[in-house]
Amino acid sequence: MNIQFGNKFYAGQNIYIKNKGNLRFGNRCTLGSFARIWNYAPITIGDDFMSAGGLTLNSGTHDPITLEPKAMEINIGNRVWCAMNVTIIAGVTIGHDVVIGAGSVVVKDIPNGCIVAGVPAKKIRDIDRTNIDLYNPFDT
């Protein structure tokens, strides 16, 4: 499929990927079962990404006036967690250190360091990870 993977990639069952190429995963990524990916434009996912089941990424859309199809990139930062049944649409950029709540539909960019949830997804609160060793969180 000409998909780029970093080291330590884990995937659940029944994952659908529309096209060859246009999909890049960073290191230590997990893709839950029943994910659906429509990679018409490039989709880039950073390091330490986790998704529960039912993730949908769709980089294809249509112009709302002309209905002409178009493709727009999706960029997902490092240390992003998507809970069950999250949808991320074309043209969205998600920052680093983000949690996306179950059933959320992401239609706008998300800044670094926050929790978002809802339809459409909105910021719930900030995440402060300044005192956490992000590369070995279980080392005490």
C-alpha positions in Angstrom: 0.0 0.0 0.0 3.1 2.3 0.0 2.2 3.5 3.6 5.1 4.8 5.7 5.3 3.4 9.3 7.7 4.3 12.1 8.9 1.7 14.5 6.4 -0.2 16.8 3.2 0.1 14.8 0.1 -1.8 16.1 -3.2 -2.2 14.3 -6.5 -3.8 15.2 -8.7 -5.8 12.9 -10.9 -4.8 9.9 -9.1 -1.6 9.0 -10.0 0.1 5.6 -7.6 2.3 3.7 -8.9 3.8 0.5 -5.7 4.5 -1.6 -2.1 3.6 -1.9 0.3 6.2 -0.4 -0.6 9.5 1.2 -0.5 8.0 4.7 2.4 8.3 7.1 2.6 7.1 10.7 5.3 8.1 13.2 6.8 5.9 15.9 4.9 3.9 18.5 1.4 4.3 16.8 -1.7 2.3 17.5 -4.7 2.1 15.2 -7.8 0.5 16.8 -10.1 -2.0 15.0 -12.6 -0.8 12.4 -10.7 2.3 11.5 -11.6 3.9 8.1 -9.1 6.0 6.3 -9.8 7.9 3.0 -6.4 9.2 2.1 -7.1 11.3 -1.1 -4.7 13.9 0.2 -1.7 13.2 2.5 -2.5 12.2 6.1 0.4 12.6 8.5 0.3 11.2 12.0 3.0 12.0 14.6 4.7 9.8 17.2 2.9 8.1 20.1 -0.6 8.3 18.4 -3.3 6.0 19.8 -6.8 5.5 18.5 -9.5 3.3 20.0 -11.9 1.5 17.6 -13.9 3.2 14.9 -11.6 6.1 13.9 -12.5 7.8 10.6 -10.0 10.0 8.8 -11.2 11.5 5.5 -9.0 13.9 3.5 -11.6 14.2 0.7 -14.3 16.8 0.6 -16.4 18.9 -1.8 -16.6 22.6 -2.5 -19.9 23.7 -0.8 -20.9 26.0 -3.7 -19.8 24.0 -6.8 -19.8 20.6 -5.3 -16.5 19.9 -7.0 -14.5 17.3 -5.2 -11.2 18.3 -3.6 -8.7 16.9 -1.2 -7.0 18.6 1.8 -4.3 17.3 4.1 -4.8 16.1 7.6 -1.9 16.6 10.1 -2.0 15.0 13.5 0.8 15.9 16.0 2.7 13.8 18.6 1.0 12.2 21.6 -2.6 12.4 20.4 -5.2 10.0 21.7 -8.5 9.5 19.9 -11.2 7.7 21.9 -13.9 5.5 20.3 -15.6 6.6 17.0 -13.7 9.9 16.4 -14.0 11.5 13.0 -11.4 13.9 11.6 -12.2 15.7 8.3 -10.2 17.2 5.5 -8.0 20.2 6.1 -7.7 19.7 9.9 -4.4 20.1 11.8 -4.3 18.7 15.4 -1.5 19.9 17.7 0.7 17.9 20.1 -0.6 16.5 23.4 -4.3 16.3 22.5 -7.1 14.0 23.7 -10.2 13.8 21.5 -13.3 12.5 23.3 -15.4 9.6 22.2 -17.8 10.3 19.3 -16.2 13.6 18.5 -16.2 15.1 15.0 -13.2 17.3 14.4 -14.0 20.0 11.8 -11.5 22.7 12.9 -7.8 22.9 13.9 -7.0 21.9 17.5 -4.2 23.6 19.4 -1.5 21.9 21.4 -2.2 20.6 24.9 -5.9 20.3 25.3 -8.9 17.9 25.5 -11.7 18.4 23.0 -15.0 16.6 22.7 -18.4 16.9 21.0 -20.0 17.4 17.6 -18.4 19.6 16.4 -15.4 19.0 18.7 -14.7 21.9 21.1 -12.0 22.6 23.7 -13.0 21.3 27.1 -9.8 22.1 29.0 -6.0 22.4 28.8 -3.6 19.5 29.5 -0.4 20.4 31.5 2.3 17.8 30.8 5.3 20.0 31.9 6.2 17.7 34.8 5.9 14.4 33.0 8.7 12.5 31.3 7.0 12.0 28.0 9.4 9.3 26.9 9.2 7.2 30.0 6.1 8.1 31.9 6.2 4.9 34.1 9.7 5.5 35.4 9.4 6.8 39.0 
